[in-house]
Amino acid sequence: MKKAAGFTLIELLLVLVLIGIGTGLAIVSVDRLASRTEERRWMDRTHQELRRLRNKAVLSGAPVQATLNFEHRTITTDSGTALALPERYGFRMIQDSLPSDTTRSADRMELFFYPDGTMQEAHFAVVTPAGIGQEFHLERVSGRIERLNVAATQ
């Protein structure tokens, strides 16, 4: 009697289970990658908006004032909302290293950009839903907007 060639039902089911587990892990990995990309995009948008406000002051020849609202997660100017972070994102005030002349309260910070490219010094962080944070340092004399990666605490 010849033995039949092929796979048993158990072997086929085992292969299907392994393929299912591998696919599930790949989907979770891609989802995490997509959320990290979204977080980086919002950090970039914040940085670009700050640079846009500085450039607006230089090009217009007039100072530009913006308000960073921690509670509403927005940066606003007299012409409207310049940036609004999504629901689970937020701005966080950095208490240490703030200059004494920085205009701020518990829920807002005023940002000033001047026509000569300088700005009022300010330090704050953007915190993402995953707890990743970046500090933004607006340098007074150089007009440089620096980003530093930090471990965020929520």
C-alpha positions in Angstrom: 0.0 0.0 0.0 1.3 3.4 -1.0 1.5 6.3 1.5 -0.5 9.3 0.3 1.7 12.4 -0.4 0.6 15.8 0.9 0.0 17.7 4.1 -2.2 16.8 6.9 -5.0 19.0 8.1 -3.0 19.8 11.3 0.0 21.0 9.3 -2.2 23.2 7.2 -3.9 24.7 10.2 -0.5 25.4 11.9 0.8 27.2 8.8 -2.4 29.3 8.7 -2.1 30.2 12.4 1.6 31.2 11.9 0.7 33.4 8.9 -2.1 35.0 11.0 0.2 35.8 13.9 2.9 37.3 11.5 0.3 39.4 9.8 -1.0 40.7 13.1 2.5 41.7 14.3 3.1 43.5 11.0 -0.1 45.5 11.3 0.8 46.6 14.8 4.3 47.6 13.7 3.0 49.6 10.8 0.4 51.3 13.0 3.1 52.4 15.5 5.3 53.7 12.6 2.3 55.7 11.3 1.7 57.3 14.7 5.4 58.2 15.1 5.3 59.8 11.7 2.2 61.8 12.7 3.9 63.0 15.9 7.0 64.1 14.0 4.8 65.9 11.5 3.2 68.0 14.3 6.6 68.8 15.8 7.7 70.0 12.3 4.5 72.0 11.9 5.1 73.7 15.2 8.7 74.5 14.2 7.6 75.8 10.8 4.9 78.0 12.3 7.4 79.6 14.7 9.8 80.2 11.8 6.9 81.7 9.7 6.1 84.1 12.4 9.7 85.2 12.7 9.9 85.6 8.9 6.7 87.6 8.8 8.2 90.1 11.3 11.3 90.4 9.2 9.5 90.8 5.9 6.8 93.1 7.1 9.2 95.4 9.1 6.8 95.3 12.0 6.9 93.2 15.3 4.7 90.1 15.4 3.1 89.0 18.6 1.7 85.5 19.1 0.1 83.8 22.1 0.9 80.3 23.1 -2.2 78.9 24.9 -1.4 75.8 27.0 -5.0 75.0 27.8 -6.3 75.2 24.2 -3.1 73.9 22.6 -3.0 76.8 20.1 -0.7 79.5 18.8 -2.7 82.5 17.9 -1.9 86.0 16.4 -4.1 89.0 16.0 -5.1 87.6 12.6 -6.4 84.3 14.0 -5.2 80.8 15.0 -1.8 80.1 13.5 -1.5 76.5 14.8 -3.9 74.2 16.7 -2.6 70.9 18.0 -4.8 67.8 17.9 -6.7 66.6 20.9 -4.1 64.4 22.7 -1.2 66.7 22.0 -0.2 69.6 24.2 2.2 72.4 25.0 4.0 72.3 28.3 5.7 75.3 30.0 9.3 74.8 31.0 9.7 76.4 34.4 13.5 76.5 34.6 15.6 78.7 32.4 12.8 81.1 31.6 13.9 84.7 31.5 12.3 86.9 34.1 10.9 89.3 31.5 9.0 86.6 29.6 5.3 87.5 29.6 3.5 84.4 30.8 0.7 83.2 33.1 -0.4 79.7 34.1 -2.1 79.0 30.8 -0.4 81.2 28.2 2.9 82.7 27.1 3.4 85.7 24.8 5.9 85.3 22.0 7.4 88.4 20.3 9.2 88.4 17.0 11.0 91.6 15.9 11.8 92.9 12.4 15.6 92.6 12.9 15.2 88.8 13.2 15.5 88.7 17.0 12.8 87.5 19.3 11.9 87.4 22.9 13.5 84.4 24.5 11.0 81.6 25.3 11.2 77.9 26.2 8.3 75.4 26.0 7.7 71.8 25.0 5.3 70.0 22.7 4.2 66.6 24.1 2.7 63.9 22.0 0.2 61.2 22.9 3.0 58.6 23.2 4.7 60.8 25.7 7.5 61.9 23.3 8.4 65.5 23.7 10.5 68.2 22.0 11.6 71.4 23.7 11.5 74.5 21.6 14.0 77.2 22.6 13.6 80.6 21.0 16.9 82.4 21.3 16.8 86.2 21.9 19.7 87.6 20.0 20.4 85.1 17.3 16.7 84.5 16.4 17.4 80.8 16.3 14.6 78.4 17.0 16.1 75.2 18.4 14.5 71.8 19.0 15.6 69.3 21.6 14.3 65.8 22.0 13.3 65.2 25.7 11.5 62.4 27.6 8.1 63.9 28.4 6.3 63.5 31.6 2.5 63.7 31.5 
